[in-house]
Amino acid sequence: MDGEKLKDMLPDHLKMRSITESAIPKTYSLKTVLNQMIEMKGLDCTLKSKGKSCYKAYELGEIEDILLESYKEEWPCIVKAHLLSKSLYELGANAIAIYLIAFISENYGPGKEIFSRAVKELEITKKENLIRTIWKVGQCDGQYLGVLNADGTIRDKNFFRQWTRVECGNFPI
C-alpha cells in the first residue's frame, strides 16, 4: 500500500472547481501566519494583507480559538483536521498550492523543475516568479503540515486519500 500511487485518486476538479484556477497564493506561509496570529492574540485584522490572504485561504478564523489555546507543536495536526473538514472548493490558494504540488508530483513527477513545466502546461501561469511562489508556499505549508516531502512528493498518503474522499463523495461504509 505504501508504494501505491494516488494518481487516480487526485482529481483535477474538486466540486466544480478546477485546481488550476485561483492557484497563486500570496507569499506568506502558514507557519508565519500562525505565529503572527498567536503573537497578536488572534486579531486577524492586524495581519498584513499577505498574512490575511493566508488566514482566509485556510479559513483559520473557524479554528482560531483552538489554535490560541493549544501548543505550537499541535498546530499542524489541528490545521490538518480542519482541512479535512473543509472542501478544497471553500479554501484559498495556499491550500490549493499544496494540492497542486501533490497532483503534479503524482501525475508528472516530483521536483521543482517538473512542477514548473507542468504549471505552464496546465496554463496556470507562464510567469516564473508566480510559479516559484506557488511552489514555495505550497511546499513550505505542505512540509509544515507533514503532508509533502521537500521534492513535492506525498508524505502523508492517508491525508490525501481522506481529502479526496471528502471532495469526491467517496465515503467508506
PyMOL commands that set and color helices and strands:
alter all, ss='L'
color gray80, all
select helices_A, chain A and resi 7-9+30-39+44-46+49-57+60-62+64-68+72-85+88-90+93-107+112-121+128-145+157-168
alter helices_A, ss='H'
color red, helices_A
select strands_A, chain A and resi 13-14+17-18
alter strands_A, ss='S'
color yellow, strands_A
deselect
rebuild
show_as cartoon
